[in-house]
Amino acid sequence: MKKIFYIGIILGLLTACQENEMSDFDCTGAVYFQINPSDWNDLTDSVPYSFAGKEVTEQTLNLQVNLMGDPSNYDRKIRLVVDREKTTAEAGVHYRALEDFYILPKNAHNVQIPVTLLQGDPRLKKEFFRLTLKLEASDDLQPGLTNRIVTKVLIADMYMKPTYWDQLHVWGDYSAKKHSLLLEQFGVDFPVTLDEFYDDYNLWSARANIISQYVEENYPVLDENNQPIEPWFQK
């Protein structure tokens, strides 16, 4: 199975080269997103961010863009644009306008591109807004792997269930109230990716235990639907 997977990756790279054969482009000049920096094989294409429970008015997310091929001995421009047809977020309201170009430094294999999100729109407390970003051709670099040239940032000011929640076993059923207790007691939010969660699994397990104990000692703690949260942690 792994052999088939890796063959698929190789074919994808070759296809990306062929798709961009116009002009004199080769595989040293293509870029693509890697949303989960710790796992190249993770095809996650969206990043949720909520301002709920955080005392900030803006937040900068860093999106990793990788180079396909060898680095050069000079800086090169990356062009990142908003796909307006697939975006509901508004520039200046939900995010700061993007730069015309971003720089991939010389000798670099990747770069972190900052995207600044803005809090303040009261609509964020009732719905999320989508910012869809797309890599386009610049004078120096072409878009690379076709399934990794678009990413979505989901912006809200309400508690958002992590995309990987159903794969967790130490936190029980999701509720916005349980989510808020995490921020109230520890001042941190859940990681963006499951890999990041498991990198600090013992810490997250300990936090789940502490909050479960809090729920038990202060029973009933009611969730957003006015239902009691049951203690869930199994020692």
N, C-alpha and C positions, 0 to 999 in steps of 0.2 A: 504493500500500500504506500509506504514511504517513497519507494522507488518511483511509483507513478506520480506522486505529488511533486517530487523534485524534477521529473521530466517535464511536468506541466509548467513549473517555474522557468525552466530553460527555454521551453517553447514560447512562453510569454515574453521573455527577454528578446528572443529572436524576432517575434512578431512586432514588438515595440520598435525595434530597429528598422524593420521593413516598412512599417507604417509611416515612418518619418524619413524615408529615403529621398524625399524631395530635397532639392539643392544638394549640398555636399555634406549633409549631416551624417554623423556616425554615432555609435553608442557611447562615446565619451561626452556627449552633449545632451543628455536627457535627465529630467528630474521627476520625482514622484513623492507622494506623502508616505510617511510611516507614523501613524497616529500613536501607536504604542512603541515607544523607543526601546523597550526591553525585549520585544519579540517581533522579529521581522515577519514571521508567518501569520501574525494577527492581522486580519483584513478589516478591522474596525474602521468605519468611515465616518463616524460621528463623535462629537465631543459635547456632552451635556454640561452646562454650568448654571448653577442657581445662586442667586445672591441671598437666598433665605437664610436667616440666622447669622449673617456676616455683617460686620460693621464697616463696610466699604462702599464706595460709590462707583468704583470702577475696578476691573480686574483684567490683567494681561495674561492671555494664554499663549504658550509657545508651541507652535506646530512644527514638527520636524519634517524637513524636506531633504531627501537623499539624492545623491548624484548616481546615475547609472553610468558606470565606466570609470576611467581614470581621472583624477583631479588635474587641473592645469596649473601653470606657474603664474597665472594672473587672475584677478577677480572677474567674476562673470555675473551677469544680471539674470534674476529670476522674475518672471512676470506672474503675479497672482491677482486674479480679478474676482469680483462678485458676480455670480450667476443670478442676475436679477429676476429671471423668470421663475427660479426655484427658491427665492429669498423672500421672507416676510419681514425680516428685521429692517430697520430704517437707519441709514447712516446719520450720525450725530445724535441719535436718540438711543439706539441699542448698541451701537459700536462706532468706534472712530474710523473715519475713512482710511482706506488702505493707501500705502505709498504706491507711486507709479511702478517702482521696481524694488526688489530686495537683492542683496548681494550674497552670492556664494563666494566666500573668500578663496584666494589661491591656496592650493594644496589641501583643500577641505573636501571631505566626503559627504558632509551634510551640514545643514544650518538650521537654527531655530528661528522661525519667523513669528514675530509678535503680533497678536491680534488683540486689541483692547476692547473689552465689553463695558457697557455703561448701564448703571442702575438708575432708577428714578421714574421710569414710565409706570404709572399705576397698573397698566394692563398686564405687566409682567407677573402680577400677583394672581392672575386668573388664567393666563395662557402663556405658552412658550412661543418665542419667535425664532425663526430659522435663518441662519446666515450660511449660505452655500458658497463655498470658495472653490475656484477652479484654476489649475495651472495652465497657462497658455504659453505659446512660443514667444521668446524674446530674441534679440539679435544674437544671443550667445547660447541659449538652451531651449530645447524642445520639451514638450510634455512626454513623459516616459510611459510606464506601465499603465495601460488604459483603464484598469480597474482601481488605480491609485492616484488619479489626477484630480479627483473631486473629494472634498470633505465638507461635512455639515457641522456647524456649531449651533447647539440648541440653548437659547438664553431664556432664563425665567427668574422670578423672585418668589418662587414657591418651592416646597420640597419636592424633589424629583427622585423617583425610584431608580437606583443605579441599574444600568442595563443588564448587569450580571447577577442581580439579586437572587434570582431563582436558583442559581448555582451555589449559593451560600447555604451552610447548614447551622452556623452558630448564631444567627441573628433572628431566626424564626420568621413569622409573617411580617411583611412590610406594612408600616404605617407612617404617615407624616409626623405624628407625635413622637414615635420612637426615633425617627430621624432627627427631630428637633432636640431630643434629649442628648443625643451624641454631641451636637454642637454646643448645647448649654453646659454640659459637664466636661467636655474635653477641648472645645474650641477648634475642632477639626471636622472636615467633611469626609465622606467616603471617597476612596481613590477613584480615578477615572476608569481604570482597567482592572480586570480580575487579577492579572499578573502582579500589579502593584499591591493589591490586597494580600495576596499570598506571599509576597516578599516580606511582609510584616505580619504574618498570620498569627503568631503568638500574641502580639500586641492587640490586634483586632479581636482576637478571641477573649483576651482579658477585658477589653472594653465592653464586649457583649455581656460578659459575666457580671460586671459591675452594674450595668444598666438593668439587666434582668433582676438583680438583687434589689435595686432601687424600686423597680416596679412592684416587686413582692412586698417590700417593707412599707410602701406607700399605697398599697392596694385600696381602692381601685384607681389606677391612673387611666384616664379616659382618652381615647384616640379622637381623631377628627370627626368620627361618626358617632361620638358619644358612647362608644363601646369600651369596656375595660380591656386593657392590654394584659394578656396572661403572661406570667413569668415563663420563660421558654428555655433558658440555658440549662443544658444537661451536663453536670460535672462528671 
